[in-house]
Amino acid sequence: MNSTRLFKLILAITLLISGLAVNAQKLKKNQFNNPLATQRADPHVWKATDGTYYFIATVPEYDRIEMRKSKTINGIKEAQPVVVWRKHAKGPMGNHIWAPELHQIDGKWYIYFAAGSVEDKWAIRKYALSNASEDPTQGEWKEEGEMVSKPNQFTLDATTFEHKAQRYMIWVDRASAKEVNTGLYIAPMTNPTTLADQQVVISQPEYAWERKGHNVNEAPAVIIRNGKVFVTFSASATDANYCLGLLWAEEGADLLDPASWHKLPEPVFFTNEALKRFGPGHNSFIVAEDGKTDVMIYHARDYKEIKGEPLYDPNRHTRARVLRWTKDGMPDFGQELSDNEMALKKPKKAKKR
C-alpha cells in the first residue's frame, strides 16, 4: 500500500470515528439509540445488581433463545448475542419459541418462555429454564419443564414479580368459555417454577381496542410505584392495531381478588402514524443507569402495511423510552411524543416510591 492510499485510509477511519462521536454526543441523558435491536420482538431486560443489563427477546425464526449483555442500555445495540438454548427436534418445545423473560431469583437465573410442539405449533405452553451461573450468558441452562396451570389451553407470556414477601406470576391463557380469547391470570408461586392452586383471571378483552383482529390480552409487565401495582398488557392483533393497556391495584389490596384490579377504558400507548410507530407493545420495565429513571423497553414496526400474517412479519424492532409519572402517581407513556422527546420532557412531580 503506497503512502497516498494509506493516508486516505487513515483519514476515512478518522472521519468515521469522529462521526460516531458526534452522533453519540447528540444523545442526551436517558436518550436512546433506537432501535436497540432490529427484528427482535417481545423484549425483556433485566438489570443485575452490578449494573449489567441482560437483554432477551423473540427472534423472527422462532427457533432459539438468545441473550445480550451490556453495561448500558444503549450498549445493547452493539452487544453480541449468545445463543443459550435451541428448540427441540421433536415433541414439545419444538416450535414457536416465543417471548422469553429473564429473571434472577434467590441468586439463580430463570428464563420463562412459550413454545409449541414440532407436531403442533399452536399447542403453546409455558416452560422454564434455570442456570446457577453468575453470568447467565455462560454456564448450563437446565430445562425445568412445563409450568402447568389452569386451564392450560393456550398459555404463554409468563412474568414474575415479588410483592410484600410473596412471589407471583402473571401469564396468559384462554379466559372465557363463551368465546375464543386470551386473558391475564395471576397466582402465587410456591417456588420459581411452580404455581399455587389459587389462580384467577384479572383481565380479558372487553373494550373495542382489545378486540381488533383477535380478542387479546397478553404480554403482562409489572412495575410497582407510588402505592400501586401497575400491569401493562398488550391487546388486539400483532399488526398496527397492537397497543398497550393498563391495569392497577392498590399496593395493600388482595392481588388474588379480581375486584382489586382496575382497567383504564382506553389504551395508553398505541400506533402514532406521524411518528412512524406502528403496533407498539409487549414491553418490559427497567431502571436507567442513573438508578432512578424508569425506562420502558418495547417493540414496534416503522410501517403499517403488512403482507400476509403479521405474526410472521419479522420487522418488530426493540426500542426504549423514558417512562414519566403524573402528579397523582400514574404512569405517563407520552403517546404524542417520540422516544427521545420523552427523555427531554420535564417530569411531573410524583409521589415518593
C-alpha positions as CSV (number, residue, x, y, z in Angstrom):
1,M,0.0,0.0,0.0
2,N,1.5,3.4,-1.0
3,S,1.6,6.4,1.2
4,T,-1.3,8.2,-0.6
5,R,-3.7,5.2,-0.2
6,L,-2.6,4.8,3.5
7,F,-3.2,8.5,4.2
8,K,-6.7,8.2,2.6
9,L,-7.5,5.1,4.7
10,I,-6.4,6.8,7.9
11,L,-8.4,9.9,7.0
12,A,-11.5,7.8,6.3
13,I,-11.2,5.9,9.6
14,T,-10.7,9.2,11.5
15,L,-13.8,10.7,9.9
16,L,-15.8,7.6,10.8
17,I,-14.7,7.7,14.4
18,S,-15.4,11.5,14.5
19,G,-18.9,10.9,13.1
20,L,-19.7,8.3,15.6
21,A,-18.5,10.5,18.4
22,V,-20.7,13.4,17.1
23,N,-23.7,11.0,16.9
24,A,-23.1,9.9,20.4
25,Q,-22.9,13.4,21.7
26,K,-26.3,14.2,20.2
27,L,-27.9,11.7,22.6
28,K,-28.6,13.5,25.8
29,K,-29.1,11.9,29.2
30,N,-31.5,8.9,29.1
31,Q,-32.0,9.2,25.3
32,F,-31.7,6.0,23.4
33,N,-30.0,4.9,20.1
34,N,-33.2,3.3,18.8
35,P,-33.9,0.8,17.6
36,L,-31.8,-1.1,20.2
37,A,-32.3,-4.3,18.4
38,T,-33.7,-4.9,14.9
39,Q,-36.1,-7.8,14.3
40,R,-36.4,-8.5,18.0
41,A,-39.9,-8.7,19.4
42,D,-41.3,-9.2,22.9
43,P,-38.2,-7.6,24.6
44,H,-37.3,-8.2,28.2
45,V,-34.3,-6.6,30.0
46,W,-33.0,-7.5,33.5
47,K,-30.6,-5.2,35.4
48,A,-28.3,-7.2,37.6
49,T,-27.0,-5.9,41.0
50,D,-23.7,-5.0,39.4
51,G,-25.5,-2.7,36.9
52,T,-25.2,-5.1,33.9
53,Y,-28.2,-5.2,31.6
54,Y,-29.2,-8.5,30.1
55,F,-31.4,-8.4,27.0
56,I,-33.6,-11.3,25.8
57,A,-36.3,-11.3,23.1
58,T,-38.1,-13.3,20.5
59,V,-36.1,-14.0,17.3
60,P,-38.0,-14.0,14.0
61,E,-37.1,-17.6,13.3
62,Y,-38.9,-18.7,16.5
63,D,-36.3,-21.4,17.0
64,R,-33.9,-20.3,19.8
65,I,-33.3,-18.1,22.8
66,E,-30.5,-15.5,22.6
67,M,-29.1,-13.2,25.2
68,R,-27.0,-10.0,25.1
69,K,-25.3,-8.2,28.0
70,S,-24.2,-4.6,28.3
71,K,-23.2,-2.0,30.9
72,T,-25.5,0.5,29.4
73,I,-29.0,0.3,27.8
74,N,-27.6,1.9,24.5
75,G,-24.9,-0.7,24.6
76,I,-27.4,-3.5,23.9
77,K,-27.4,-2.3,20.3
78,E,-23.8,-3.4,19.7
79,A,-23.7,-6.3,22.1
80,Q,-23.1,-9.7,20.6
81,P,-25.9,-12.2,21.0
82,V,-25.2,-15.5,22.7
83,V,-27.4,-18.5,22.0
84,V,-28.3,-20.1,25.3
85,W,-30.9,-22.6,24.2
86,R,-32.4,-24.1,20.9
87,K,-35.7,-25.7,20.2
88,H,-36.2,-29.4,20.3
89,A,-36.1,-31.5,17.1
90,K,-39.3,-33.3,18.1
91,G,-42.1,-33.1,20.6
92,P,-42.8,-30.2,23.0
93,M,-40.6,-27.1,23.0
94,G,-40.0,-27.7,19.3
95,N,-41.8,-24.8,17.6
96,H,-42.9,-21.2,18.0
97,I,-40.3,-20.3,20.7
98,W,-41.8,-17.0,22.0
99,A,-41.4,-14.2,24.5
100,P,-38.5,-15.3,26.8
101,E,-38.1,-13.4,30.0
102,L,-35.0,-13.5,32.2
103,H,-35.3,-13.2,36.0
104,Q,-32.8,-13.6,38.8
105,I,-34.5,-15.2,41.9
106,D,-32.6,-16.0,45.1
107,G,-29.3,-15.9,43.2
108,K,-30.3,-18.2,40.4
109,W,-31.3,-17.3,36.9
110,Y,-34.6,-18.4,35.3
111,I,-35.9,-18.0,31.7
112,Y,-39.7,-18.3,31.2
113,F,-40.8,-18.8,27.6
114,A,-43.6,-20.2,25.5
115,A,-43.4,-22.9,22.9
116,G,-45.4,-25.1,20.7
117,S,-44.5,-28.7,19.7
118,V,-42.9,-29.9,16.5
119,E,-46.2,-31.7,15.7
120,D,-48.5,-28.9,16.6
121,K,-47.0,-25.4,16.6
122,W,-50.2,-23.9,18.1
123,A,-50.0,-26.2,21.2
124,I,-48.5,-23.3,23.0
125,R,-47.5,-23.8,26.7
126,K,-45.1,-22.1,29.1
127,Y,-41.8,-23.5,30.1
128,A,-38.9,-22.7,32.4
129,L,-35.1,-22.9,32.2
130,S,-32.6,-22.4,35.1
131,N,-29.0,-21.6,35.4
132,A,-26.9,-21.3,38.6
133,S,-24.0,-19.4,36.8
134,E,-23.2,-15.9,38.0
135,D,-23.4,-14.8,34.4
136,P,-26.5,-16.0,32.6
137,T,-24.7,-15.9,29.2
138,Q,-22.5,-18.6,30.5
139,G,-22.9,-21.9,32.3
140,E,-25.5,-24.5,31.6
141,W,-29.2,-23.9,31.2
142,K,-31.3,-26.7,32.7
143,E,-34.8,-27.5,31.3
144,E,-37.2,-27.3,34.3
145,G,-40.1,-28.5,32.1
146,E,-43.6,-27.1,31.6
147,M,-45.2,-24.8,34.1
148,V,-48.6,-26.3,34.3
149,S,-51.5,-24.0,35.1
150,K,-55.3,-23.9,34.8
151,P,-56.9,-24.2,32.3
152,N,-53.7,-24.8,30.4
153,Q,-55.2,-24.4,26.9
154,F,-53.0,-21.8,25.2
155,T,-50.7,-20.5,27.8
156,L,-47.8,-18.0,27.3
157,D,-46.1,-14.7,28.2
158,A,-45.3,-15.5,31.8
159,T,-43.8,-12.8,34.0
160,T,-43.0,-12.9,37.7
161,F,-42.6,-10.3,40.5
162,E,-42.3,-10.2,44.2
163,H,-44.6,-8.1,46.4
164,K,-44.8,-8.0,50.2
165,A,-42.6,-11.1,50.5
166,Q,-44.7,-13.2,48.2
167,R,-43.7,-14.1,44.6
168,Y,-46.4,-14.0,42.0
169,M,-46.7,-15.0,38.3
170,I,-49.0,-13.4,35.7
171,W,-49.5,-15.2,32.5
172,V,-51.9,-15.6,29.5
173,D,-54.4,-18.4,28.8
174,R,-57.9,-18.8,27.4
175,A,-60.1,-16.8,29.8
176,S,-63.7,-17.4,28.6
177,A,-66.0,-20.4,27.8
178,K,-68.1,-18.1,25.6
179,E,-65.6,-17.0,23.0
180,V,-62.0,-17.6,21.8
181,N,-59.9,-15.1,23.6
182,T,-56.8,-14.7,25.8
183,G,-56.8,-13.1,29.2
184,L,-54.4,-12.5,32.1
185,Y,-54.2,-14.9,35.1
186,I,-52.4,-14.4,38.4
187,A,-51.2,-16.9,41.0
188,P,-48.8,-17.0,43.9
189,M,-45.7,-19.2,43.3
190,T,-44.6,-21.9,45.7
191,N,-41.2,-21.9,44.1
192,P,-39.7,-20.3,41.0
193,T,-41.1,-23.0,38.7
194,T,-44.4,-24.0,40.4
195,L,-47.7,-22.1,40.7
196,A,-50.0,-22.4,43.7
197,D,-53.5,-23.8,43.2
198,Q,-55.3,-20.4,43.5
199,Q,-55.3,-19.0,40.0
200,V,-57.6,-16.2,38.9
201,V,-58.4,-14.1,35.9
202,I,-57.7,-10.4,36.4
203,S,-58.4,-9.2,32.8
204,Q,-59.8,-10.2,29.5
205,P,-60.8,-8.3,26.3
206,E,-63.9,-6.2,26.9
207,Y,-63.3,-2.9,25.0
208,A,-63.2,-2.5,21.2
209,W,-59.5,-1.6,21.2
210,E,-58.8,-5.0,22.8
211,R,-60.7,-6.9,20.1
212,K,-59.3,-5.8,16.8
213,G,-58.2,-8.8,14.7
214,H,-58.2,-11.0,17.7
215,N,-59.7,-10.8,21.2
216,V,-56.4,-10.5,23.1
217,N,-54.9,-9.5,26.4
218,E,-51.3,-10.7,26.6
219,A,-47.7,-9.8,27.5
220,P,-48.1,-8.5,31.1
221,A,-45.4,-6.4,32.6
222,V,-45.3,-5.2,36.2
223,I,-44.0,-2.1,37.8
224,I,-44.7,-1.1,41.4
225,R,-44.6,2.6,42.1
226,N,-46.5,5.2,44.1
227,G,-48.5,2.8,46.3
228,K,-49.8,0.8,43.3
229,V,-49.0,-2.4,41.4
230,F,-49.3,-1.5,37.7
231,V,-49.6,-4.1,35.0
232,T,-49.3,-3.1,31.3
233,F,-50.6,-5.6,28.8
234,S,-50.9,-5.8,25.0
235,A,-54.1,-6.1,23.1
236,S,-55.5,-7.0,19.7
237,A,-53.7,-8.5,16.7
238,T,-50.0,-8.0,16.2
239,D,-50.3,-5.5,13.4
240,A,-50.9,-1.7,13.7
241,N,-53.8,-2.5,16.0
242,Y,-51.5,-3.8,18.7
243,C,-51.4,-1.5,21.7
244,L,-50.8,-1.2,25.4
245,G,-53.5,-1.2,28.1
246,L,-53.1,-0.6,31.8
247,L,-54.3,-2.4,35.0
248,W,-53.6,-1.4,38.5
249,A,-54.3,-2.5,42.1
250,E,-53.6,-0.7,45.3
251,E,-50.4,-1.8,47.0
252,G,-52.2,-3.2,50.0
253,A,-55.0,-4.9,48.1
254,D,-55.5,-8.6,47.7
255,L,-53.9,-9.2,44.3
256,L,-55.8,-12.5,44.0
257,D,-59.2,-10.8,44.2
258,P,-60.2,-9.8,40.6
259,A,-62.2,-6.9,42.2
260,S,-58.9,-5.3,43.3
261,W,-57.8,-4.7,39.7
262,H,-58.8,-1.6,37.7
263,K,-58.5,-1.2,34.0
264,L,-58.3,2.0,32.1
265,P,-61.1,2.1,29.4
266,E,-58.7,3.4,26.7
267,P,-55.2,2.2,25.6
268,V,-52.2,4.1,27.0
269,F,-49.7,3.5,24.1
270,F,-50.7,2.8,20.5
271,T,-49.9,3.5,16.9
272,N,-48.8,7.0,16.1
273,E,-48.5,7.4,12.3
274,A,-46.9,10.8,12.5
275,L,-44.0,9.2,14.5
276,K,-43.9,6.1,12.3
277,R,-44.7,4.0,15.3
278,F,-47.0,1.1,14.5
279,G,-48.3,-1.6,16.8
280,P,-46.2,-0.8,19.9
281,G,-46.5,-3.4,22.6
282,H,-45.1,-6.3,24.6
283,N,-43.0,-4.2,26.9
284,S,-40.9,-4.6,30.0
285,F,-39.6,-2.1,32.6
286,I,-36.1,-1.3,33.7
287,V,-34.3,1.5,35.6
288,A,-31.7,3.6,33.7
289,E,-28.0,3.9,34.6
290,D,-28.7,6.8,36.9
291,G,-30.6,4.3,39.2
292,K,-33.8,6.3,39.3
293,T,-35.3,6.9,35.9
294,D,-37.8,4.4,34.8
295,V,-37.5,3.1,31.2
296,M,-39.9,1.1,29.1
297,I,-38.5,-1.4,26.6
298,Y,-41.0,-2.3,23.9
299,H,-41.3,-3.4,20.3
300,A,-42.9,-1.6,17.3
301,R,-42.8,-1.5,13.5
302,D,-41.9,1.6,11.4
303,Y,-44.5,0.8,8.7
304,K,-48.2,0.0,8.7
305,E,-48.9,-2.3,5.7
306,I,-48.0,-5.9,6.2
307,K,-48.2,-8.7,3.6
308,G,-49.7,-11.9,5.0
309,E,-50.0,-12.9,8.6
310,P,-48.5,-10.2,10.9
311,L,-47.1,-12.8,13.2
312,Y,-44.6,-13.8,10.5
313,D,-43.5,-10.2,9.6
314,P,-40.0,-10.0,11.1
315,N,-39.7,-6.3,11.5
316,R,-40.8,-5.7,15.0
317,H,-37.9,-3.8,16.5
318,T,-36.8,-3.3,20.1
319,R,-37.0,0.3,21.3
320,A,-36.5,2.2,24.6
321,R,-38.1,5.3,26.1
322,V,-38.3,7.0,29.4
323,L,-41.5,6.4,31.5
324,R,-42.7,9.5,33.3
325,W,-45.2,9.8,36.2
326,T,-48.1,12.2,36.7
327,K,-48.6,14.3,39.8
328,D,-51.2,11.8,41.0
329,G,-48.8,8.9,40.6
330,M,-50.0,7.3,37.4
331,P,-47.6,6.4,34.5
332,D,-47.3,8.8,31.7
333,F,-46.5,7.0,28.4
334,G,-46.2,10.1,26.3
335,Q,-48.3,8.9,23.4
336,E,-47.8,12.1,21.4
337,L,-44.0,12.2,21.9
338,S,-41.2,10.3,20.2
339,D,-38.9,8.1,22.3
340,N,-36.2,10.7,22.8
341,E,-38.6,13.5,23.4
342,M,-39.7,11.6,26.5
343,A,-36.2,12.0,27.9
344,L,-36.3,15.7,27.5
345,K,-39.8,16.2,28.8
346,K,-39.9,17.9,32.2
347,P,-41.0,15.3,34.6
348,K,-44.1,16.0,36.7
349,K,-43.8,15.7,40.4
350,A,-44.8,12.2,41.6
351,K,-45.4,10.7,45.0
352,K,-42.4,9.1,46.8
353,R,-41.8,5.5,45.9
